[in-house]
Amino acid sequence: MRYFIPTFIIVVVSIVSILGFRGSFSKNTPIEVFPDMDRQAKFKSQTKNTFFSDGKADRLPVSGTAIRGNLISQDNVFSHSPIFNSNAVKTGKLLNGDWVKKIPSSVGIDMSLMRLGKEKYDIHCTVCHGKYGNGKGVISYFKLAPRNLSDASQSGTYLESAAPWSDGQIYNAISIGSGIMLGLKDKLSPKERWAIVLYLRSLQNYVSDATNHGGKKS
Ligand code: HEC
């Protein structure tokens, strides 16, 4: 009996406090042991905010804000008259839908572009197309057949003289993929993609020179 009454009271109080007030409403501030992120000092979109004279919570970007992903280089972001790259540079196609024949000169063709192309080719393409573009990267041992990119004497490739691809088409294949090949535009900036096109062209010249002179095919 000495323990019964205190135990009984504790049991009754805990049952009532846990279950007793379920479903009843209160205007009092709830006790939050862990407030999580239920309340945040923020304005939801499309709501009012009296701080601004137009009363809207949503704000337009500050004028002169440069959008990301529109191909302007860092120098241009802070310039008063930024140079936006053309559609041809972004897509490899002219506005009338024709392929760009040669790498657009605004990409800036020089040795540094060639080096960039080699670096990016080695990172993104060798696993499949092989170091010299012969289509014999490691992946080819797993029954995937990456195309030969450098040897025009191989039939069925884009290099075949019947319809050799333009630079724009190669750029497009890198961007959005070709057949079962994946597109890589999320990993390579347009400049890097054009750089790879340049490097590929040099691999082709190298391979055709080497084979014309009886050299060993790489
Ligand atoms: C995961 C493997 C893989 C990677 C990585 C890859 N390719 Fe490919 N590529 C292929 C395969 C496979 C094909 C053949 C696709 C088909 O015809 O269905 C192909 C086709 C191509 C073609 C078209 C060739 C033709 O004759 O039709 C080009 C051009 C090309 N790749 C360039 C590149 C370049 C440049 C890179 C690096 C930026 C690259 N690929 C990365 C697997 C790959």
py3Dmol code that shows the C-alpha trace and the ligand (Angstrom):
import py3Dmol

protein = """\
ATOM      1  CA  MET A   1       0.000   0.000   0.000  1.00  0.00           C
ATOM      2  CA  ARG A   2       2.939   2.289   0.723  1.00  0.00           C
ATOM      3  CA  TYR A   3       3.985   2.108  -2.907  1.00  0.00           C
ATOM      4  CA  PHE A   4       0.583   1.549  -4.465  1.00  0.00           C
ATOM      5  CA  ILE A   5      -0.812   5.085  -4.170  1.00  0.00           C
ATOM      6  CA  PRO A   6       2.260   6.954  -5.563  1.00  0.00           C
ATOM      7  CA  THR A   7       2.624   4.403  -8.366  1.00  0.00           C
ATOM      8  CA  PHE A   8      -1.096   4.696  -9.163  1.00  0.00           C
ATOM      9  CA  ILE A   9      -0.858   8.492  -9.304  1.00  0.00           C
ATOM     10  CA  ILE A  10       2.199   8.392 -11.588  1.00  0.00           C
ATOM     11  CA  VAL A  11       0.502   5.899 -13.914  1.00  0.00           C
ATOM     12  CA  VAL A  12      -2.733   7.976 -14.068  1.00  0.00           C
ATOM     13  CA  VAL A  13      -0.840  11.238 -14.665  1.00  0.00           C
ATOM     14  CA  SER A  14       1.310   9.769 -17.417  1.00  0.00           C
ATOM     15  CA  ILE A  15      -1.633   8.082 -19.169  1.00  0.00           C
ATOM     16  CA  VAL A  16      -3.683  11.286 -19.017  1.00  0.00           C
ATOM     17  CA  SER A  17      -0.760  13.425 -20.209  1.00  0.00           C
ATOM     18  CA  ILE A  18       0.090  11.111 -23.075  1.00  0.00           C
ATOM     19  CA  LEU A  19      -3.401  10.191 -24.263  1.00  0.00           C
ATOM     20  CA  GLY A  20      -5.823  12.480 -22.474  1.00  0.00           C
ATOM     21  CA  PHE A  21      -5.563  15.587 -24.648  1.00  0.00           C
ATOM     22  CA  ARG A  22      -5.406  13.945 -28.011  1.00  0.00           C
ATOM     23  CA  GLY A  23      -7.635  15.691 -30.501  1.00  0.00           C
ATOM     24  CA  SER A  24      -8.247  18.739 -28.326  1.00  0.00           C
ATOM     25  CA  PHE A  25      -7.144  22.107 -29.628  1.00  0.00           C
ATOM     26  CA  SER A  26      -5.269  24.753 -27.793  1.00  0.00           C
ATOM     27  CA  LYS A  27      -4.258  28.279 -28.650  1.00  0.00           C
ATOM     28  CA  ASN A  28      -1.162  28.021 -26.553  1.00  0.00           C
ATOM     29  CA  THR A  29       2.236  27.719 -28.128  1.00  0.00           C
ATOM     30  CA  PRO A  30       3.105  24.028 -28.286  1.00  0.00           C
ATOM     31  CA  ILE A  31       6.087  22.793 -26.352  1.00  0.00           C
ATOM     32  CA  GLU A  32       8.626  21.777 -28.975  1.00  0.00           C
ATOM     33  CA  VAL A  33      11.369  19.585 -27.666  1.00  0.00           C
ATOM     34  CA  PHE A  34      12.888  19.327 -31.138  1.00  0.00           C
ATOM     35  CA  PRO A  35      11.612  22.200 -33.322  1.00  0.00           C
ATOM     36  CA  ASP A  36      13.216  20.663 -36.437  1.00  0.00           C
ATOM     37  CA  MET A  37      12.682  23.148 -39.285  1.00  0.00           C
ATOM     38  CA  ASP A  38       8.933  23.614 -38.887  1.00  0.00           C
ATOM     39  CA  ARG A  39       9.241  27.370 -38.769  1.00  0.00           C
ATOM     40  CA  GLN A  40      11.818  29.226 -40.832  1.00  0.00           C
ATOM     41  CA  ALA A  41      12.549  32.877 -41.251  1.00  0.00           C
ATOM     42  CA  LYS A  42      11.686  32.939 -44.946  1.00  0.00           C
ATOM     43  CA  PHE A  43       9.051  34.014 -47.412  1.00  0.00           C
ATOM     44  CA  LYS A  44       7.427  31.407 -49.563  1.00  0.00           C
ATOM     45  CA  SER A  45       7.187  32.098 -53.265  1.00  0.00           C
ATOM     46  CA  GLN A  46       4.113  33.979 -54.531  1.00  0.00           C
ATOM     47  CA  THR A  47       3.412  35.434 -51.067  1.00  0.00           C
ATOM     48  CA  LYS A  48       3.250  38.966 -49.701  1.00  0.00           C
ATOM     49  CA  ASN A  49       6.138  40.860 -48.257  1.00  0.00           C
ATOM     50  CA  THR A  50       5.379  44.361 -47.085  1.00  0.00           C
ATOM     51  CA  PHE A  51       9.090  45.185 -46.876  1.00  0.00           C
ATOM     52  CA  PHE A  52       9.131  45.911 -50.615  1.00  0.00           C
ATOM     53  CA  SER A  53       7.108  48.715 -52.133  1.00  0.00           C
ATOM     54  CA  ASP A  54       5.328  46.403 -54.576  1.00  0.00           C
ATOM     55  CA  GLY A  55       4.382  44.060 -51.699  1.00  0.00           C
ATOM     56  CA  LYS A  56       5.680  40.935 -53.430  1.00  0.00           C
ATOM     57  CA  ALA A  57       7.997  38.411 -51.798  1.00  0.00           C
ATOM     58  CA  ASP A  58       9.410  37.278 -55.169  1.00  0.00           C
ATOM     59  CA  ARG A  59      12.159  39.543 -56.477  1.00  0.00           C
ATOM     60  CA  LEU A  60      13.557  39.875 -59.957  1.00  0.00           C
ATOM     61  CA  PRO A  61      17.311  39.342 -60.347  1.00  0.00           C
ATOM     62  CA  VAL A  62      19.302  42.541 -59.913  1.00  0.00           C
ATOM     63  CA  SER A  63      19.628  44.186 -63.316  1.00  0.00           C
ATOM     64  CA  GLY A  64      22.856  43.198 -65.047  1.00  0.00           C
ATOM     65  CA  THR A  65      22.867  39.747 -63.408  1.00  0.00           C
ATOM     66  CA  ALA A  66      24.626  37.237 -65.654  1.00  0.00           C
ATOM     67  CA  ILE A  67      22.829  33.940 -66.079  1.00  0.00           C
ATOM     68  CA  ARG A  68      24.881  30.799 -65.559  1.00  0.00           C
ATOM     69  CA  GLY A  69      25.276  28.358 -68.392  1.00  0.00           C
ATOM     70  CA  ASN A  70      25.035  30.748 -71.311  1.00  0.00           C
ATOM     71  CA  LEU A  71      28.616  30.312 -72.390  1.00  0.00           C
ATOM     72  CA  ILE A  72      29.983  33.654 -71.403  1.00  0.00           C
ATOM     73  CA  SER A  73      33.425  33.357 -69.943  1.00  0.00           C
ATOM     74  CA  GLN A  74      34.434  34.861 -66.639  1.00  0.00           C
ATOM     75  CA  ASP A  75      35.930  37.944 -68.322  1.00  0.00           C
ATOM     76  CA  ASN A  76      32.609  38.572 -69.988  1.00  0.00           C
ATOM     77  CA  VAL A  77      30.581  38.212 -66.811  1.00  0.00           C
ATOM     78  CA  PHE A  78      32.091  41.404 -65.455  1.00  0.00           C
ATOM     79  CA  SER A  79      32.332  43.249 -68.729  1.00  0.00           C
ATOM     80  CA  HIS A  80      30.004  46.099 -69.692  1.00  0.00           C
ATOM     81  CA  SER A  81      29.449  44.606 -73.116  1.00  0.00           C
ATOM     82  CA  PRO A  82      29.653  40.815 -72.730  1.00  0.00           C
ATOM     83  CA  ILE A  83      30.138  38.762 -75.901  1.00  0.00           C
ATOM     84  CA  PHE A  84      27.555  35.990 -76.097  1.00  0.00           C
ATOM     85  CA  ASN A  85      28.574  32.977 -78.076  1.00  0.00           C
ATOM     86  CA  SER A  86      26.635  32.135 -81.175  1.00  0.00           C
ATOM     87  CA  ASN A  87      24.191  29.349 -81.742  1.00  0.00           C
ATOM     88  CA  ALA A  88      26.796  27.645 -83.915  1.00  0.00           C
ATOM     89  CA  VAL A  89      29.210  27.472 -80.985  1.00  0.00           C
ATOM     90  CA  LYS A  90      26.579  26.141 -78.635  1.00  0.00           C
ATOM     91  CA  THR A  91      24.980  23.519 -80.857  1.00  0.00           C
ATOM     92  CA  GLY A  92      27.313  22.815 -83.789  1.00  0.00           C
ATOM     93  CA  LYS A  93      24.479  23.867 -86.130  1.00  0.00           C
ATOM     94  CA  LEU A  94      23.824  27.050 -88.036  1.00  0.00           C
ATOM     95  CA  LEU A  95      20.479  28.751 -87.585  1.00  0.00           C
ATOM     96  CA  ASN A  96      19.243  27.298 -90.892  1.00  0.00           C
ATOM     97  CA  GLY A  97      19.897  23.793 -89.540  1.00  0.00           C
ATOM     98  CA  ASP A  98      23.084  23.083 -91.517  1.00  0.00           C
ATOM     99  CA  TRP A  99      26.060  21.604 -89.687  1.00  0.00           C
ATOM    100  CA  VAL A 100      28.967  23.876 -88.879  1.00  0.00           C
ATOM    101  CA  LYS A 101      31.722  22.759 -91.270  1.00  0.00           C
ATOM    102  CA  LYS A 102      34.767  23.868 -89.311  1.00  0.00           C
ATOM    103  CA  ILE A 103      35.351  24.649 -85.660  1.00  0.00           C
ATOM    104  CA  PRO A 104      34.037  28.229 -85.240  1.00  0.00           C
ATOM    105  CA  SER A 105      36.951  30.647 -85.084  1.00  0.00           C
ATOM    106  CA  SER A 106      35.446  32.412 -82.067  1.00  0.00           C
ATOM    107  CA  VAL A 107      36.348  29.322 -80.021  1.00  0.00           C
ATOM    108  CA  GLY A 108      39.967  30.457 -80.463  1.00  0.00           C
ATOM    109  CA  ILE A 109      41.965  27.722 -82.177  1.00  0.00           C
ATOM    110  CA  ASP A 110      45.489  27.504 -80.823  1.00  0.00           C
ATOM    111  CA  MET A 111      47.869  25.104 -79.121  1.00  0.00           C
ATOM    112  CA  SER A 112      46.209  25.612 -75.748  1.00  0.00           C
ATOM    113  CA  LEU A 113      42.917  24.434 -77.253  1.00  0.00           C
ATOM    114  CA  MET A 114      44.715  21.395 -78.654  1.00  0.00           C
ATOM    115  CA  ARG A 115      46.186  20.624 -75.222  1.00  0.00           C
ATOM    116  CA  LEU A 116      42.775  21.036 -73.623  1.00  0.00           C
ATOM    117  CA  GLY A 117      41.351  18.679 -76.239  1.00  0.00           C
ATOM    118  CA  LYS A 118      43.954  16.028 -75.538  1.00  0.00           C
ATOM    119  CA  GLU A 119      43.408  16.300 -71.803  1.00  0.00           C
ATOM    120  CA  LYS A 120      39.630  15.987 -72.096  1.00  0.00           C
ATOM    121  CA  TYR A 121      39.798  13.270 -74.756  1.00  0.00           C
ATOM    122  CA  ASP A 122      42.082  11.210 -72.535  1.00  0.00           C
ATOM    123  CA  ILE A 123      39.688  11.623 -69.621  1.00  0.00           C
ATOM    124  CA  HIS A 124      36.331  11.139 -71.338  1.00  0.00           C
ATOM    125  CA  CYS A 125      36.858   9.195 -74.549  1.00  0.00           C
ATOM    126  CA  THR A 126      39.846   6.828 -74.258  1.00  0.00           C
ATOM    127  CA  VAL A 127      38.023   4.292 -72.087  1.00  0.00           C
ATOM    128  CA  CYS A 128      35.841   3.547 -75.071  1.00  0.00           C
ATOM    129  CA  HIS A 129      37.480   4.862 -78.228  1.00  0.00           C
ATOM    130  CA  GLY A 130      41.083   4.128 -77.278  1.00  0.00           C
ATOM    131  CA  LYS A 131      44.018   6.444 -76.766  1.00  0.00           C
ATOM    132  CA  TYR A 132      44.512   7.042 -80.480  1.00  0.00           C
ATOM    133  CA  GLY A 133      40.863   6.793 -81.452  1.00  0.00           C
ATOM    134  CA  ASN A 134      41.054   3.294 -82.898  1.00  0.00           C
ATOM    135  CA  GLY A 135      37.920   2.168 -81.063  1.00  0.00           C
ATOM    136  CA  LYS A 136      39.839  -0.266 -78.872  1.00  0.00           C
ATOM    137  CA  GLY A 137      39.485   1.247 -75.428  1.00  0.00           C
ATOM    138  CA  VAL A 138      39.125  -1.063 -72.415  1.00  0.00           C
ATOM    139  CA  ILE A 139      35.362  -1.079 -72.852  1.00  0.00           C
ATOM    140  CA  SER A 140      35.734  -2.832 -76.212  1.00  0.00           C
ATOM    141  CA  TYR A 141      36.783  -5.984 -74.338  1.00  0.00           C
ATOM    142  CA  PHE A 142      33.321  -6.056 -72.787  1.00  0.00           C
ATOM    143  CA  LYS A 143      31.534  -6.475 -76.082  1.00  0.00           C
ATOM    144  CA  LEU A 144      30.618  -2.820 -76.582  1.00  0.00           C
ATOM    145  CA  ALA A 145      31.849  -1.608 -79.932  1.00  0.00           C
ATOM    146  CA  PRO A 146      32.970   2.009 -79.790  1.00  0.00           C
ATOM    147  CA  ARG A 147      33.615   3.367 -83.279  1.00  0.00           C
ATOM    148  CA  ASN A 148      36.982   3.917 -84.785  1.00  0.00           C
ATOM    149  CA  LEU A 149      37.408   7.676 -84.763  1.00  0.00           C
ATOM    150  CA  SER A 150      40.778   8.108 -86.402  1.00  0.00           C
ATOM    151  CA  ASP A 151      41.214   5.647 -89.233  1.00  0.00           C
ATOM    152  CA  ALA A 152      39.381   6.584 -92.421  1.00  0.00           C
ATOM    153  CA  SER A 153      40.195   3.256 -94.033  1.00  0.00           C
ATOM    154  CA  GLN A 154      37.775   1.477 -91.715  1.00  0.00           C
ATOM    155  CA  SER A 155      34.331   1.171 -93.205  1.00  0.00           C
ATOM    156  CA  GLY A 156      31.165   2.071 -91.344  1.00  0.00           C
ATOM    157  CA  THR A 157      32.671   5.015 -89.515  1.00  0.00           C
ATOM    158  CA  TYR A 158      31.823   8.655 -89.830  1.00  0.00           C
ATOM    159  CA  LEU A 159      35.132   9.220 -91.552  1.00  0.00           C
ATOM    160  CA  GLU A 160      34.261   7.194 -94.603  1.00  0.00           C
ATOM    161  CA  SER A 161      34.809   9.322 -97.641  1.00  0.00           C
ATOM    162  CA  ALA A 162      31.225   8.846 -98.896  1.00  0.00           C
ATOM    163  CA  ALA A 163      29.893  11.167 -96.216  1.00  0.00           C
ATOM    164  CA  PRO A 164      32.628  12.408 -93.918  1.00  0.00           C
ATOM    165  CA  TRP A 165      31.260  14.221 -90.929  1.00  0.00           C
ATOM    166  CA  SER A 166      31.692  17.935 -90.450  1.00  0.00           C
ATOM    167  CA  ASP A 167      33.146  19.324 -87.253  1.00  0.00           C
ATOM    168  CA  GLY A 168      29.640  20.323 -86.171  1.00  0.00           C
ATOM    169  CA  GLN A 169      28.422  16.740 -86.382  1.00  0.00           C
ATOM    170  CA  ILE A 170      31.263  15.432 -84.249  1.00  0.00           C
ATOM    171  CA  TYR A 171      30.584  18.227 -81.763  1.00  0.00           C
ATOM    172  CA  ASN A 172      26.941  17.199 -81.741  1.00  0.00           C
ATOM    173  CA  ALA A 173      27.829  13.523 -81.174  1.00  0.00           C
ATOM    174  CA  ILE A 174      29.935  14.521 -78.163  1.00  0.00           C
ATOM    175  CA  SER A 175      27.120  16.730 -76.852  1.00  0.00           C
ATOM    176  CA  ILE A 176      24.090  14.513 -77.180  1.00  0.00           C
ATOM    177  CA  GLY A 177      25.632  11.141 -78.019  1.00  0.00           C
ATOM    178  CA  SER A 178      25.478   9.062 -81.166  1.00  0.00           C
ATOM    179  CA  GLY A 179      23.570   5.787 -81.469  1.00  0.00           C
ATOM    180  CA  ILE A 180      24.136   3.949 -78.213  1.00  0.00           C
ATOM    181  CA  MET A 181      26.872   6.344 -77.111  1.00  0.00           C
ATOM    182  CA  LEU A 182      26.069   8.613 -74.202  1.00  0.00           C
ATOM    183  CA  GLY A 183      25.993  12.413 -74.502  1.00  0.00           C
ATOM    184  CA  LEU A 184      28.629  14.255 -72.515  1.00  0.00           C
ATOM    185  CA  LYS A 185      27.451  17.837 -72.537  1.00  0.00           C
ATOM    186  CA  ASP A 186      26.856  17.785 -68.794  1.00  0.00           C
ATOM    187  CA  LYS A 187      30.536  17.028 -68.254  1.00  0.00           C
ATOM    188  CA  LEU A 188      32.176  19.110 -70.968  1.00  0.00           C
ATOM    189  CA  SER A 189      31.773  22.808 -71.636  1.00  0.00           C
ATOM    190  CA  PRO A 190      31.246  23.828 -75.279  1.00  0.00           C
ATOM    191  CA  LYS A 191      34.859  24.993 -75.461  1.00  0.00           C
ATOM    192  CA  GLU A 192      36.047  21.611 -74.182  1.00  0.00           C
ATOM    193  CA  ARG A 193      33.864  19.819 -76.729  1.00  0.00           C
ATOM    194  CA  TRP A 194      35.284  21.872 -79.600  1.00  0.00           C
ATOM    195  CA  ALA A 195      38.757  21.229 -78.204  1.00  0.00           C
ATOM    196  CA  ILE A 196      38.106  17.493 -78.437  1.00  0.00           C
ATOM    197  CA  VAL A 197      36.960  17.935 -82.046  1.00  0.00           C
ATOM    198  CA  LEU A 198      40.260  19.675 -82.799  1.00  0.00           C
ATOM    199  CA  TYR A 199      42.246  16.927 -81.099  1.00  0.00           C
ATOM    200  CA  LEU A 200      40.284  14.235 -82.964  1.00  0.00           C
ATOM    201  CA  ARG A 201      41.076  15.899 -86.279  1.00  0.00           C
ATOM    202  CA  SER A 202      44.758  15.875 -85.398  1.00  0.00           C
ATOM    203  CA  LEU A 203      44.551  12.180 -84.471  1.00  0.00           C
ATOM    204  CA  GLN A 204      43.013  11.523 -87.888  1.00  0.00           C
ATOM    205  CA  ASN A 205      45.799  13.349 -89.672  1.00  0.00           C
ATOM    206  CA  TYR A 206      48.325  11.482 -87.610  1.00  0.00           C
ATOM    207  CA  VAL A 207      46.798   8.098 -88.368  1.00  0.00           C
ATOM    208  CA  SER A 208      46.351   8.781 -92.082  1.00  0.00           C
ATOM    209  CA  ASP A 209      49.945  10.036 -92.354  1.00  0.00           C
ATOM    210  CA  ALA A 210      51.200   7.007 -90.467  1.00  0.00           C
ATOM    211  CA  THR A 211      49.254   4.561 -92.661  1.00  0.00           C
ATOM    212  CA  ASN A 212      50.110   6.331 -95.944  1.00  0.00           C
ATOM    213  CA  HIS A 213      53.758   6.028 -95.099  1.00  0.00           C
ATOM    214  CA  GLY A 214      53.397   2.369 -94.314  1.00  0.00           C
ATOM    215  CA  GLY A 215      53.606   3.072 -90.620  1.00  0.00           C
ATOM    216  CA  LYS A 216      52.023   0.793 -88.098  1.00  0.00           C
ATOM    217  CA  LYS A 217      48.376   1.527 -87.396  1.00  0.00           C
ATOM    218  CA  SER A 218      47.864   2.634 -83.848  1.00  0.00           C
TER     219      SER A 218
END
"""
ligand_1 = """\
43
HEC
C 30.882 4.583 -72.866
C 31.687 4.479 -74.054
C 31.901 5.718 -74.899
C 32.434 6.926 -74.517
C 32.897 7.357 -73.130
C 32.504 7.719 -75.706
N 32.000 7.026 -76.768
Fe 31.809 7.711 -78.652
N 30.841 6.007 -79.195
C 30.681 4.912 -78.381
C 29.954 3.878 -79.110
C 29.585 2.511 -78.572
C 29.693 4.418 -80.392
C 28.928 3.745 -81.534
C 27.493 4.076 -81.300
C 26.543 3.501 -82.324
O 26.855 3.557 -83.525
O 25.464 3.072 -81.889
C 30.259 5.764 -80.408
C 30.202 6.625 -81.483
C 30.893 7.834 -81.555
C 30.918 8.686 -82.708
C 30.213 8.436 -83.999
C 31.119 7.652 -84.878
C 30.463 7.068 -86.116
O 31.228 6.707 -87.025
O 29.231 6.954 -86.126
C 31.734 9.749 -82.401
C 32.129 10.912 -83.304
C 32.188 9.556 -81.047
N 31.641 8.383 -80.542
C 33.042 10.414 -80.378
C 33.293 10.337 -79.029
C 34.083 11.299 -78.307
C 34.793 12.476 -78.926
C 34.057 10.921 -77.003
C 34.667 11.643 -75.803
C 34.195 12.965 -75.596
C 33.270 9.710 -76.903
N 32.831 9.373 -78.154
C 33.027 9.008 -75.743
C 31.091 4.779 -77.070
C 31.622 5.803 -76.315
"""
view = py3Dmol.view(width=600, height=400)
view.addModel(protein, "pdb")
view.setStyle({"model": 0}, {"cartoon": {"style": "trace"}})
view.addModel(ligand_1, "xyz")
view.setStyle({"model": 1}, {"stick": {}})
view.zoomTo()
view.show()
